[in-house]
Amino acid sequence: MRKSIRLLSCRTLFRDWVYAALGAALSLPPLTAAVLFAPPRWPVGLRVLGFVSAFAVVTVAMGAPVPARRASVRLANGLLGAGLPAPVDTPESRWVNRLRTVVWLVPHMVLGGVVTVVSCLAVFGAVVFPSVWLGGAEHLAVFGLSLRIGEGWRGTWALLPAMGCLVLAGGITLGGAAVLRPLASVFLGHRPGERLAAAEERMNVLAQRNRLAQELHDSIGHTLTASTIQAAVAVELMGSDPAGARRALNSIEETSRAAMDDLDHVLGMLREERPSTVPRPGLSDLGPLVDGVRGTGAELAVEVHGDLARVPATVSREAYRVVQEGLTNALRHGGKAGIRLRMSVRDGWLEVELTNPVGTGISDRQRTGGLGVQGIGDRVRLLRGEAHAGVVEIDGDGGARDARWRLLVRIPLRSVS
């Protein structure tokens, strides 16, 4: 455990020093330009002005480009451990962030140069003192001072300044990193506007992922329900109607393959966190959905009033998922008989009504709806619509009252206030 901690400390120290050395390397172009624009023959005032002007111009040229900020953030996170968020490029903060990056380069270059020079000199001293002693020399000249080392064991004191030099090198490196780390948060971190933009972007990503998860639930749930019913049909027809059983098995294969495609597509998008480029199904794709339900042997009556082509794309896509989830619940809880789907477009609203018979022994969960009905409500409310689901009593044949499950959804074709 202690060895791991020591290894981690040495690795952190090395990364801090490398980051400081990069700052020293970044200072070479502006320093070179500053020296060239401050020749010795100029008066002192002009030399100072030329030095500062050239240094500032080159520093601005290095820090103003947008990639410079991104690179600075990545280096600070990777080597300095600053934990900075990714830059957010907004029109309001674009030029302010460029100026902040330019200002950030100054302490990075200055402190990086100081840390690099001092640490290199300290390491050099840590090597020189024991080298002179081990080489047998009795005197060492340091900055014009002559130090007597001594022979044999009397010169072992040279190890003390060598260790002190190493401590100095490590201390100056850690100290420079300790100063640069909060400065990086000040100049490379997000301002309030950027934090708000980043939060909005994160919310959009989460909303996209939640929508994909809901679509995956709808698609896979419908496929599993239909496949289960078709498998039961195939078992019943295996002896009396092999051709019908074969058709049911073929239908299971097709729906399962389609579900696998949806699963691969959605999981790939969730892993990569990128928006979908594949068109989502809408009301124009209800034909295959209805055929698939009828392929399970279910009795499904469909009525359409009005022109579904007038339905906006967003409403059409969400309405398709509502119908898909409603049919899945009807197959799962209501059996195969008496399923009715009615859709109408009138007075600026899309109305979807789906009913199916229910048994007398239904549970409270079936009366109030489960997660599927909750997901339908969430979809409809996002479009400013209304959703109602539950068991209703309607007049049946012969004057008897039949209990039917009804899902009623009304969605405005345009946004309503």
Secondary structure, 3 states (H helix, E strand, C coil): CHHHHHHHHHHHHHHHHHHHHHHHHHCHHHHHHHHHCCCCCCCHHHHHHHHHHHHHHHHHHHHCCHHHHHHHHHHHHHHHCCCCCCCCCCCCCHHHHHHHHHHHHHHHHHHHHHHHHHHHHHHHHHHHHHHHHHCCCCEEEECCEEEECCCHHHHHHHHHHHHHHHHHHHHHHHHHHHHHHHHHHHHHCCCHHHHHHHHHHHHHHHHHHHHHHHHHHHHHHHHHHHHHHHHHHHHHHHHHCHHHHHHHHHHHHHHHHHHHHHHHHHHHHHHHCCCCCCCCCCHHHHHHHHHHHHCCCCCEEEEEECCHHHCCHHHHHHHHHHHHHHHHHHHHHCCCCCEEEEEEEECCEEEEEEEEECCCCCCHHHHHCCHHHHHHHHHHHHCCCEEEEEEEEEECHHHCEEEEEEEEEEEECCCCC
